[in-house]
Structure formats: structure tokens, C-alpha cells
């Protein structure tokens, strides 16, 4: 157990928030909430930006730092996990591509987290993979005729068509949940409080 005196001092970027609203990249997209697709795309974009903000300014050691024992959660692990999630839903399910996860294996189902080590090359590769996965997802969503475009889903328990609408809602939920983890991990690293 760590003594309280060893913990970072809690700090805010602007008043009681992570970032000054005038410099918050999530606000740069304007108020594009006109229609279902624009609303879902905007909320997902903002959740993706939030993960980037939680990781901003950290070196490889900070990105790989574990939350608290015995957890293997780290910001780098979350980034790698979300890369596999993006690829799974958009490439495998919706686009029907035959891909494998980049980090999870049959021998190490938590490979996104266990392989999240304090190596700058590992961090750089994780960012490149995540950006490529997001770019594919954004292009797929932009080019889809409508939100009812569906892929085939079968996880061994549930199967059937999986529409883009449901994937977008799921991705917003997935990022929101993990951004909550990222808030606590970042606060543990350097005291930075998020929103």
C-alpha cells in the first residue's frame, strides 16, 4: 500500500475541469447534433478525443503505469484494448473482413493490458494502430448508406445481423466506461483531474 504522502497532488487544468472550454478539442466540432447519425458520430468522436486527452503529455512510463494492484489497467492497455474493439466491430463485424485482434490471443486474452509495457516503440505502435482503426471506422460510417447497414455477428452466444446504429451506440458506451477508468488512472499518475 502506498502512503498518502506518496500520492500526486490533485490538479485541475481549468477551474474544476480537465481543459479550458475554449481549448477543448471536443468543442471544436461545433454543435452538430442534427439528426441521428450526426449525433451518434459526434458523441463517439468526443469519447475518442477524451481518451486522447487522458493520455496527452505522458511518456512511455506514464502510459504503461498500472492503476492499482492487482489490476493490470493502464492507459496504454486501454488504448490497445480500444484498438482491438474498433477493429473487431468495424472491420470484422460490419465490413466482414477476416482479421485477428492485434493484442488479444488465445493464450493471453488480456494481451492488450499484459503487453502494455513502458517502451516508446510499443506506445508509438499503439497510437498508430488506434489511429488507423479509428480512420477505418470513420470512413465506414461516413460511407454507409444509412444506420441500418448491418454486418454479421456471432460471438458463440449471440448471433445475427448487427446494424451500424447499434455498433455506434455500443462504441460510445465502451469508450465512456473506459474513459472513467482513464480518469482514475491519470489522477493516480500525476493528479490531473478529468471531465
Secondary structure, 3 states (H helix, E strand, C coil): CCCHHHCCCCECCECCECCCHHHCHHHCCCCCCCCHHHHHHHHHHHHHHHHHHHHCCCCHHHHHCCCCCCCCCCHHHHHHHHHHHHHHHHHHHHCCCCCCCCCCCCCCCCHHHHCCCCCHHHHHHHHHHHHHHHHHHHHHHHHCCCCCCEEEEECCCCEEEEEHHHHHHHHHHHHHHHHHHHHHHHHHHHCECCC
